[in-house]
Amino acid sequence: MANPAGIFDLAVIGGGINGCGIARDAVGRGLKVLLAEQNDLASGTSSASTKLIHGGLRYLEHYEFRLVREALIEREVLLNAAPHIIWPLRFILPHHKGLRPRWFIRIGLFLYDNLGGRKLLPGTRSLDLRHDAAGAPLKPGFTHAFEYSDCWVEDARLVALNARDAAERGADIHVRTRCTSARRVGDLWELRFEDAAGRVTEAKARALVNAAGPWVSSFLGGAVGMNAPDKIRTVKGSHIVVEKLFDHDRAYIFQNADGRICFAIPYEQDFTLIGTTDADYQGEPGKVAISEEETDYLLAAANEYFQAAVTRANIRWTYAGIRPLYDDGASKAQDATRDYVLKLDQKSGEAPLLSVFGGKITTYRRLAEAALEKLQPFFPAMTAPWTAQATLPGGDFPVNAFAAQVGALAQKYPFLELKEARRLVRAYGTRAEQILGNARNLVDLGRRFGPSLTEAEVNYLIEQEWARSAEDIAWRRSKLGLHMTASDIDALQTYMAGRNGASATAAALTGR
Ligand SMILES: Cc1cc2nc3c(=O)[nH]c(=O)nc-3n(C[C@H](O)[C@H](O)[C@H](O)COP(=O)(O)OP(=O)(O)OC[C@H]3O[C@@H](n4cnc5c(N)ncnc54)[C@H](O)[C@@H]3O)c2cc1C
């Protein structure tokens, strides 16, 4: 927790999208920032989303116009900032006679197309499923659909890139570091942290941001020692990943008989992602997992629409997360607001505490701006908002130049298969070259862990993106775990344990 001035302006608790987004924005405005994440970056909700940068078509039914408009505008802002890990995706909404009427959907999509400035993404169109390729995998009863635009995001990478950018601008980022106590002493916060090895460190900060996601209330009640903190509604959502159900590159949005919607999205070349569910959850957030009931629900939703039977035997992976929603008293989990709420706690002369409730991956950048607006009075010298025009690491190329980036990388490193060049540009954008360096053949990239992960990439992720375990790389910084065997993962874990042990010793010896 070294800090030359001894005191941080802002300490951010939580390395999910909201914590990393706030840390990045704040350091770019001239604040001295510390961020502590108890586990891995994005190990909470921010790696368990449906991975859509979307306005949220169904939130229109809940009259959440502010949220939908802000999110629709954000789609293109984020697409420009990170055209490697975010890309446009078309959604097919098959019409289902028994559910929402066609005119109602048409009005919703008209609003969706026009509420938030849309320059790059194409608008809605009607499809005849009897003649369009999107109809082929569906049951014959579906003859008409609407097709509209949203975007896909590699959620956990978005978090890592925000942390990377924050660090490059001077933020102090610590993973596997839990904040165990936060006490106000006059106009400062005195903070205590414990790392994975049980080492305790301390730091001071002028302001504290509680971006602990599903732990936001327990952090207030525990580490901060607050009586009766604001509550969140913890709503679980699960996904299944099945063997590929269709060959085209568009996604489906299905209406379920219970009024909910469910997505089926092309995933990691060989798979289809199906989700999600909505169920109140009272357990420990870190232990969340899909239930048998949720699996049945998602399979039933898919089988309602797809011709080919989707069964448990097709499931290759599952994941679940907790939406840390602000408790607005809605009776059904699916009706609770998806908008964010920022609560500032401060009495005259005391150090401020800002807690983040709710929010979407899509709106994280706007949430960060709103958070800093609330903290502005405590930091009058803070400079103006800046993130709307800035790219994230590796995203410094035009949105329509992705294929050109892949071509250039493949030309510079002719030993790479085209699909590998594509994967590296998707993950790292212009920074893929930092991994490949002066390599002239595959051997130069070191040993292999599974079909495509190389030692050079692992080293980059350890050094630049705070990866500490095989899980961090196989299931968060990438989804290569889907293509790796158990022994590949074991070998990766052993290699990383050796590397991390070695760097911990080096750090201890040099006093860094
Ligand atoms: C099923 C599902 C699907 C979703 N789909 C979408 C979608 O498609 N699009 C979209 O825009 N949004 C989506 N969302 C919403 C979005 O994922 C969340 O709003 C967002 O990830 C919340 O981020 P966060 O940073 O607030 O929380 P988190 O990502 O949970 O981060 C909080 C972090 O704080 C850390 N922490 C907690 N306590 C401490 C402590 N004491 N010390 C240090 N660290 C601590 C945790 O380990 C955690 O990593 C979805 C959510 C779910 C659950």
The ligand as an SDF file (V2000), in Angstrom:
LIG
                    3D

 53 58  0  0  0  0  0  0  0  0999 V2000
  -27.2230  -13.1880  -14.1460 C   0  0  0  0  0  0  0  0  0  0  0  0
  -26.8400  -11.7750  -14.4240 C   0  0  0  0  0  0  0  0  0  0  0  0
  -26.8740  -11.2960  -15.7240 C   0  0  0  0  0  0  0  0  0  0  0  0
  -26.5280   -9.9740  -15.9760 C   0  0  0  0  0  0  0  0  0  0  0  0
  -26.4670   -9.5670  -17.2620 N   0  0  0  0  0  0  0  0  0  0  0  0
  -26.0920   -8.3040  -17.5420 C   0  0  0  0  0  0  0  0  0  0  0  0
  -25.9590   -7.9010  -18.8850 C   0  0  0  0  0  0  0  0  0  0  0  0
  -26.1290   -8.6820  -19.8160 O   0  0  0  0  0  0  0  0  0  0  0  0
  -25.6090   -6.6210  -19.1180 N   0  0  0  0  0  0  0  0  0  0  0  0
  -25.3730   -5.7270  -18.1110 C   0  0  0  0  0  0  0  0  0  0  0  0
  -25.1000   -4.5710  -18.4250 O   0  0  0  0  0  0  0  0  0  0  0  0
  -25.4460   -6.0990  -16.8190 N   0  0  0  0  0  0  0  0  0  0  0  0
  -25.7890   -7.3730  -16.5200 C   0  0  0  0  0  0  0  0  0  0  0  0
  -25.8560   -7.7910  -15.2220 N   0  0  0  0  0  0  0  0  0  0  0  0
  -25.5710   -6.8230  -14.1480 C   0  0  0  0  0  0  0  0  0  0  0  0
  -24.0780   -6.6750  -13.8790 C   0  0  0  0  0  0  0  0  0  0  0  0
  -23.4030   -7.8880  -14.0360 O   0  0  0  0  0  0  0  0  0  0  0  0
  -23.8370   -6.1550  -12.4670 C   0  0  0  0  0  0  0  0  0  0  0  0
  -24.6440   -5.0410  -12.2050 O   0  0  0  0  0  0  0  0  0  0  0  0
  -22.3940   -5.7270  -12.2380 C   0  0  0  0  0  0  0  0  0  0  0  0
  -21.5200   -6.7530  -12.6250 O   0  0  0  0  0  0  0  0  0  0  0  0
  -22.1690   -5.3790  -10.7800 C   0  0  0  0  0  0  0  0  0  0  0  0
  -20.8210   -5.0260  -10.6200 O   0  0  0  0  0  0  0  0  0  0  0  0
  -20.2210   -4.5980   -9.2310 P   0  0  0  0  0  0  0  0  0  0  0  0
  -18.8720   -4.0860   -9.4730 O   0  0  0  0  0  0  0  0  0  0  0  0
  -21.1890   -3.6870   -8.5320 O   0  0  0  0  0  0  0  0  0  0  0  0
  -20.2290   -5.9380   -8.3590 O   0  0  0  0  0  0  0  0  0  0  0  0
  -19.2040   -7.1770   -8.4060 P   0  0  0  0  0  0  0  0  0  0  0  0
  -18.7920   -7.5120   -9.7650 O   0  0  0  0  0  0  0  0  0  0  0  0
  -19.8230   -8.2790   -7.6110 O   0  0  0  0  0  0  0  0  0  0  0  0
  -17.9320   -6.6130   -7.6570 O   0  0  0  0  0  0  0  0  0  0  0  0
  -17.8720   -6.4380   -6.2680 C   0  0  0  0  0  0  0  0  0  0  0  0
  -16.5190   -6.9150   -5.8160 C   0  0  0  0  0  0  0  0  0  0  0  0
  -16.2940   -6.5130   -4.4780 O   0  0  0  0  0  0  0  0  0  0  0  0
  -15.4420   -7.4660   -3.8770 C   0  0  0  0  0  0  0  0  0  0  0  0
  -15.5170   -7.3020   -2.4250 N   0  0  0  0  0  0  0  0  0  0  0  0
  -16.5980   -7.5010   -1.6310 C   0  0  0  0  0  0  0  0  0  0  0  0
  -16.2790   -7.2270   -0.3450 N   0  0  0  0  0  0  0  0  0  0  0  0
  -14.9740   -6.8530   -0.3250 C   0  0  0  0  0  0  0  0  0  0  0  0
  -14.0630   -6.4610    0.7140 C   0  0  0  0  0  0  0  0  0  0  0  0
  -14.4330   -6.4120    2.0050 N   0  0  0  0  0  0  0  0  0  0  0  0
  -12.7780   -6.1420    0.3880 N   0  0  0  0  0  0  0  0  0  0  0  0
  -12.3650   -6.2020   -0.9210 C   0  0  0  0  0  0  0  0  0  0  0  0
  -13.2050   -6.5870   -1.9310 N   0  0  0  0  0  0  0  0  0  0  0  0
  -14.4800   -6.8970   -1.6410 C   0  0  0  0  0  0  0  0  0  0  0  0
  -16.0110   -8.7830   -4.3960 C   0  0  0  0  0  0  0  0  0  0  0  0
  -15.0850   -9.8530   -4.3010 O   0  0  0  0  0  0  0  0  0  0  0  0
  -16.3930   -8.4400   -5.8280 C   0  0  0  0  0  0  0  0  0  0  0  0
  -15.3990   -8.8220   -6.7730 O   0  0  0  0  0  0  0  0  0  0  0  0
  -26.1680   -9.1130  -14.9250 C   0  0  0  0  0  0  0  0  0  0  0  0
  -26.1300   -9.6050  -13.6130 C   0  0  0  0  0  0  0  0  0  0  0  0
  -26.4350  -10.9340  -13.3720 C   0  0  0  0  0  0  0  0  0  0  0  0
  -26.3360  -11.4790  -11.9900 C   0  0  0  0  0  0  0  0  0  0  0  0
  1  2  1  0
  2  3  1  0
  2 52  2  0
  3  4  2  0
  4  5  1  0
  4 50  1  0
  5  6  2  0
  6  7  1  0
  6 13  1  0
  7  8  2  0
  7  9  1  0
  9 10  1  0
 10 11  2  0
 10 12  1  0
 12 13  2  0
 13 14  1  0
 14 15  1  0
 14 50  1  0
 15 16  1  0
 16 17  1  0
 16 18  1  0
 18 19  1  0
 18 20  1  0
 20 21  1  0
 20 22  1  0
 22 23  1  0
 23 24  1  0
 24 25  2  0
 24 26  1  0
 24 27  1  0
 27 28  1  0
 28 29  2  0
 28 30  1  0
 28 31  1  0
 31 32  1  0
 32 33  1  0
 33 34  1  0
 33 48  1  0
 34 35  1  0
 35 36  1  0
 35 46  1  0
 36 37  1  0
 36 45  1  0
 37 38  2  0
 38 39  1  0
 39 40  1  0
 39 45  2  0
 40 41  1  0
 40 42  2  0
 42 43  1  0
 43 44  2  0
 44 45  1  0
 46 47  1  0
 46 48  1  0
 48 49  1  0
 50 51  2  0
 51 52  1  0
 52 53  1  0
M  END
$$$$
